[in-house]
Each structure stands twice: as C-alpha cells, then as structure tokens.
C-alpha cells in the first residue's frame, strides 16, 4: 500500500509548513491559508499589563479617583482661591499630570481582548487604543498651566 495523492501532497515540505502555520479553507471561493487565532494570542514579553488582572483593576480605580478629583475639587479650588493655590497644589497638580501621561503609556502596554482572547500583539494593542480612547486620554493628559 502506497500513500494516497493527498497524503503525498500534505507531506511535501512547503505544504507541511503552511499547514503548521495556518488552517486551510479549501472552498472554491477562498483558496488561501487563514492564520490560526493562536498566533494572535502569544505569550507576553516584558512590561505587559493583563487587562483582566488585579494590577490593571487597581490602576483603573486610581485613575477614576483622580478623574473625580479633577472634575470636582479642582474647579472649586480655582473658583474660591483666586490669589493662588500655593506650592502644595502646584506640586500635586504636576503629579496628577504625570499620572495621566503615564496612563497613556500604560494603555499602549496593556494587552487587548480580541474575540474573547487576550492578545499581547503590540500592533493590535496600538491599533485598538489609537482607534478608541487614545485621543481623549492624550488631550486630558496635556497640562493646562
């Protein structure tokens, strides 16, 4: 018993490589190799934040507290302290500005969820962030002194 034609074709070096890299769609309309979903969901390198992890949850809570502070406390301080806020307020304001800038950087290093799976692909993460919240985050991170 020899190998069937299909078995010979599948064992050819090039076809074997393609088969390992992707799954075949052999419909007449679509004769191409589709990448496997797993290739998008590789293991993280250094300095990645899991979007579903405790660190990210704590960071988001801290950012929320700072946003509420900026929305409620800062306007009141400015309205009722026209002679100046003092050096403490200036230092705190600078710290808050740096935290919001850090948030923009951290968002570029927070894995994205694609089709229910966490992906650490820098390209996919950057594309999702740039198309989503980036502009709002960036504008709000610019110091207004």
GIWO-V819098 format. One record per run of one state. SS is the DSSP state (alpha for helix, beta for strand, coil for the rest). FROM is the first residue (numbers start at 1). TO is the last residue. Records with the same first field share a line. If there is no record, write none. Layout:
BEGIN
SS = FROM-TO ; FROM-TO
END
This chain:
BEGIN
coil = 1-4 ; 12-12 ; 26-31 ; 36-36 ; 41-48 ; 50-53 ; 81-86 ; 109-109 ; 111-111 ; 115-116 ; 120-121 ; 132-133 ; 142-145
alpha = 5-11 ; 13-21 ; 37-40 ; 54-80 ; 87-108 ; 122-131 ; 134-141
beta = 22-25 ; 32-35 ; 49-49 ; 110-110 ; 112-114 ; 117-119
END
